[in-house]
Amino acid sequence: MPWSTPFDDPIPLRGGRRLVTLQQAADHVMALPESVQHEAHWQTAIENLIKAAETGGGWLMFARIAMIRALNTDGRKTG
């Protein structure tokens, strides 16, 4: 499955932006500070994004869920 594959529903971000594709989600994670990328919730999101790109199928949904959970976890940290 190409990295340009869109999620069934875009992932909303604070400020109104949205992550529409696997690539946009991966770019978002890669733009985080390296120390943040190594946190468990972001590692899970990265693993699921890679699995979705490599195999497709239901992994696209798992990748979306993992991204939303990671974003929500960070949201609780920052208030």
CNS distance restraints for C-alpha pairs under 8 A (distance, minus, plus):
assign (resid   1 and name CA) (resid   5 and name CA) 6.80 0.50 0.50
assign (resid   1 and name CA) (resid  52 and name CA) 7.09 0.50 0.50
assign (resid   1 and name CA) (resid  53 and name CA) 4.95 0.50 0.50
assign (resid   1 and name CA) (resid  54 and name CA) 6.17 0.50 0.50
assign (resid   1 and name CA) (resid  55 and name CA) 6.44 0.50 0.50
assign (resid   1 and name CA) (resid  56 and name CA) 5.31 0.50 0.50
assign (resid   2 and name CA) (resid  53 and name CA) 5.93 0.50 0.50
assign (resid   3 and name CA) (resid  21 and name CA) 6.98 0.50 0.50
assign (resid   3 and name CA) (resid  22 and name CA) 5.12 0.50 0.50
assign (resid   3 and name CA) (resid  23 and name CA) 4.95 0.50 0.50
assign (resid   3 and name CA) (resid  53 and name CA) 5.86 0.50 0.50
assign (resid   4 and name CA) (resid  21 and name CA) 5.56 0.50 0.50
assign (resid   4 and name CA) (resid  22 and name CA) 6.10 0.50 0.50
assign (resid   4 and name CA) (resid  23 and name CA) 5.81 0.50 0.50
assign (resid   5 and name CA) (resid  21 and name CA) 5.38 0.50 0.50
assign (resid   5 and name CA) (resid  22 and name CA) 5.98 0.50 0.50
assign (resid   5 and name CA) (resid  23 and name CA) 7.83 0.50 0.50
assign (resid   6 and name CA) (resid  10 and name CA) 7.65 0.50 0.50
assign (resid   6 and name CA) (resid  20 and name CA) 5.40 0.50 0.50
assign (resid   6 and name CA) (resid  21 and name CA) 4.01 0.50 0.50
assign (resid   6 and name CA) (resid  22 and name CA) 6.40 0.50 0.50
assign (resid   7 and name CA) (resid  11 and name CA) 7.92 0.50 0.50
assign (resid   7 and name CA) (resid  20 and name CA) 5.91 0.50 0.50
assign (resid   7 and name CA) (resid  21 and name CA) 5.69 0.50 0.50
assign (resid   7 and name CA) (resid  22 and name CA) 7.10 0.50 0.50
assign (resid   7 and name CA) (resid  60 and name CA) 6.73 0.50 0.50
assign (resid   7 and name CA) (resid  61 and name CA) 7.44 0.50 0.50
assign (resid   7 and name CA) (resid  64 and name CA) 6.94 0.50 0.50
assign (resid   8 and name CA) (resid  61 and name CA) 7.80 0.50 0.50
assign (resid   9 and name CA) (resid  20 and name CA) 7.45 0.50 0.50
assign (resid  10 and name CA) (resid  18 and name CA) 5.92 0.50 0.50
assign (resid  10 and name CA) (resid  19 and name CA) 5.50 0.50 0.50
assign (resid  10 and name CA) (resid  20 and name CA) 4.59 0.50 0.50
assign (resid  10 and name CA) (resid  21 and name CA) 7.61 0.50 0.50
assign (resid  11 and name CA) (resid  18 and name CA) 5.32 0.50 0.50
assign (resid  11 and name CA) (resid  19 and name CA) 4.93 0.50 0.50
assign (resid  11 and name CA) (resid  20 and name CA) 6.52 0.50 0.50
assign (resid  11 and name CA) (resid  64 and name CA) 7.17 0.50 0.50
assign (resid  11 and name CA) (resid  67 and name CA) 7.90 0.50 0.50
assign (resid  11 and name CA) (resid  68 and name CA) 6.92 0.50 0.50
assign (resid  12 and name CA) (resid  16 and name CA) 6.72 0.50 0.50
assign (resid  12 and name CA) (resid  17 and name CA) 6.19 0.50 0.50
assign (resid  12 and name CA) (resid  18 and name CA) 4.46 0.50 0.50
assign (resid  12 and name CA) (resid  19 and name CA) 6.50 0.50 0.50
assign (resid  13 and name CA) (resid  17 and name CA) 5.18 0.50 0.50
assign (resid  13 and name CA) (resid  18 and name CA) 5.45 0.50 0.50
assign (resid  13 and name CA) (resid  19 and name CA) 7.41 0.50 0.50
assign (resid  19 and name CA) (resid  24 and name CA) 5.53 0.50 0.50
assign (resid  19 and name CA) (resid  25 and name CA) 5.72 0.50 0.50
assign (resid  20 and name CA) (resid  24 and name CA) 6.48 0.50 0.50
assign (resid  20 and name CA) (resid  25 and name CA) 7.57 0.50 0.50
assign (resid  21 and name CA) (resid  25 and name CA) 6.39 0.50 0.50
assign (resid  22 and name CA) (resid  26 and name CA) 6.16 0.50 0.50
assign (resid  22 and name CA) (resid  49 and name CA) 6.52 0.50 0.50
assign (resid  22 and name CA) (resid  53 and name CA) 7.42 0.50 0.50
assign (resid  23 and name CA) (resid  27 and name CA) 6.01 0.50 0.50
assign (resid  24 and name CA) (resid  28 and name CA) 6.11 0.50 0.50
assign (resid  25 and name CA) (resid  29 and name CA) 6.42 0.50 0.50
assign (resid  25 and name CA) (resid  49 and name CA) 7.89 0.50 0.50
assign (resid  25 and name CA) (resid  67 and name CA) 7.53 0.50 0.50
assign (resid  26 and name CA) (resid  30 and name CA) 6.16 0.50 0.50
assign (resid  26 and name CA) (resid  46 and name CA) 7.12 0.50 0.50
assign (resid  26 and name CA) (resid  49 and name CA) 7.06 0.50 0.50
assign (resid  27 and name CA) (resid  31 and name CA) 6.12 0.50 0.50
assign (resid  28 and name CA) (resid  32 and name CA) 6.84 0.50 0.50
assign (resid  29 and name CA) (resid  37 and name CA) 6.65 0.50 0.50
assign (resid  29 and name CA) (resid  42 and name CA) 7.36 0.50 0.50
assign (resid  29 and name CA) (resid  46 and name CA) 7.59 0.50 0.50
assign (resid  30 and name CA) (resid  34 and name CA) 7.91 0.50 0.50
assign (resid  30 and name CA) (resid  37 and name CA) 7.27 0.50 0.50
assign (resid  32 and name CA) (resid  36 and name CA) 6.29 0.50 0.50
assign (resid  32 and name CA) (resid  37 and name CA) 6.22 0.50 0.50
assign (resid  33 and name CA) (resid  37 and name CA) 6.38 0.50 0.50
assign (resid  34 and name CA) (resid  38 and name CA) 6.49 0.50 0.50
assign (resid  35 and name CA) (resid  39 and name CA) 7.01 0.50 0.50
assign (resid  36 and name CA) (resid  42 and name CA) 7.39 0.50 0.50
assign (resid  37 and name CA) (resid  42 and name CA) 5.52 0.50 0.50
assign (resid  37 and name CA) (resid  43 and name CA) 6.59 0.50 0.50
assign (resid  38 and name CA) (resid  42 and name CA) 6.60 0.50 0.50
assign (resid  38 and name CA) (resid  43 and name CA) 6.03 0.50 0.50
assign (resid  39 and name CA) (resid  43 and name CA) 6.21 0.50 0.50
assign (resid  40 and name CA) (resid  44 and name CA) 6.19 0.50 0.50
assign (resid  41 and name CA) (resid  45 and name CA) 6.37 0.50 0.50
assign (resid  41 and name CA) (resid  66 and name CA) 7.63 0.50 0.50
assign (resid  41 and name CA) (resid  69 and name CA) 7.36 0.50 0.50
assign (resid  41 and name CA) (resid  70 and name CA) 5.10 0.50 0.50
assign (resid  41 and name CA) (resid  73 and name CA) 7.47 0.50 0.50
assign (resid  42 and name CA) (resid  46 and name CA) 6.12 0.50 0.50
assign (resid  42 and name CA) (resid  67 and name CA) 7.62 0.50 0.50
assign (resid  42 and name CA) (resid  70 and name CA) 5.72 0.50 0.50
assign (resid  43 and name CA) (resid  47 and name CA) 6.12 0.50 0.50
assign (resid  44 and name CA) (resid  48 and name CA) 6.23 0.50 0.50
assign (resid  44 and name CA) (resid  66 and name CA) 6.53 0.50 0.50
assign (resid  45 and name CA) (resid  49 and name CA) 6.17 0.50 0.50
assign (resid  45 and name CA) (resid  63 and name CA) 6.19 0.50 0.50
assign (resid  45 and name CA) (resid  66 and name CA) 4.70 0.50 0.50
assign (resid  45 and name CA) (resid  67 and name CA) 5.22 0.50 0.50
assign (resid  45 and name CA) (resid  70 and name CA) 6.78 0.50 0.50
assign (resid  46 and name CA) (resid  50 and name CA) 6.21 0.50 0.50
assign (resid  46 and name CA) (resid  63 and name CA) 7.97 0.50 0.50
assign (resid  47 and name CA) (resid  51 and name CA) 6.15 0.50 0.50
assign (resid  48 and name CA) (resid  52 and name CA) 6.04 0.50 0.50
assign (resid  48 and name CA) (resid  59 and name CA) 6.67 0.50 0.50
assign (resid  48 and name CA) (resid  60 and name CA) 7.85 0.50 0.50
assign (resid  48 and name CA) (resid  62 and name CA) 6.36 0.50 0.50
assign (resid  48 and name CA) (resid  63 and name CA) 4.60 0.50 0.50
assign (resid  48 and name CA) (resid  66 and name CA) 6.94 0.50 0.50
assign (resid  49 and name CA) (resid  53 and name CA) 6.25 0.50 0.50
assign (resid  49 and name CA) (resid  59 and name CA) 7.78 0.50 0.50
assign (resid  49 and name CA) (resid  60 and name CA) 7.37 0.50 0.50
assign (resid  49 and name CA) (resid  63 and name CA) 5.03 0.50 0.50
assign (resid  50 and name CA) (resid  54 and name CA) 6.09 0.50 0.50
assign (resid  51 and name CA) (resid  55 and name CA) 5.86 0.50 0.50
assign (resid  51 and name CA) (resid  56 and name CA) 7.23 0.50 0.50
assign (resid  51 and name CA) (resid  59 and name CA) 6.31 0.50 0.50
assign (resid  52 and name CA) (resid  56 and name CA) 4.58 0.50 0.50
assign (resid  52 and name CA) (resid  57 and name CA) 7.18 0.50 0.50
assign (resid  52 and name CA) (resid  58 and name CA) 7.69 0.50 0.50
assign (resid  52 and name CA) (resid  59 and name CA) 4.52 0.50 0.50
assign (resid  52 and name CA) (resid  60 and name CA) 4.96 0.50 0.50
assign (resid  52 and name CA) (resid  62 and name CA) 7.94 0.50 0.50
assign (resid  52 and name CA) (resid  63 and name CA) 6.58 0.50 0.50
assign (resid  53 and name CA) (resid  60 and name CA) 7.89 0.50 0.50
assign (resid  55 and name CA) (resid  59 and name CA) 7.25 0.50 0.50
assign (resid  56 and name CA) (resid  60 and name CA) 6.09 0.50 0.50
assign (resid  58 and name CA) (resid  62 and name CA) 6.63 0.50 0.50
assign (resid  59 and name CA) (resid  63 and name CA) 5.95 0.50 0.50
assign (resid  60 and name CA) (resid  64 and name CA) 6.31 0.50 0.50
assign (resid  61 and name CA) (resid  65 and name CA) 6.26 0.50 0.50
assign (resid  62 and name CA) (resid  66 and name CA) 6.06 0.50 0.50
assign (resid  63 and name CA) (resid  67 and name CA) 6.16 0.50 0.50
assign (resid  64 and name CA) (resid  68 and name CA) 6.27 0.50 0.50
assign (resid  65 and name CA) (resid  69 and name CA) 6.14 0.50 0.50
assign (resid  66 and name CA) (resid  70 and name CA) 6.09 0.50 0.50
assign (resid  67 and name CA) (resid  71 and name CA) 6.11 0.50 0.50
assign (resid  68 and name CA) (resid  72 and name CA) 6.06 0.50 0.50
assign (resid  69 and name CA) (resid  73 and name CA) 6.03 0.50 0.50
assign (resid  70 and name CA) (resid  74 and name CA) 6.27 0.50 0.50
assign (resid  71 and name CA) (resid  75 and name CA) 6.11 0.50 0.50
assign (resid  72 and name CA) (resid  76 and name CA) 6.33 0.50 0.50
assign (resid  73 and name CA) (resid  77 and name CA) 6.61 0.50 0.50
assign (resid  74 and name CA) (resid  78 and name CA) 6.42 0.50 0.50
assign (resid  75 and name CA) (resid  79 and name CA) 5.98 0.50 0.50
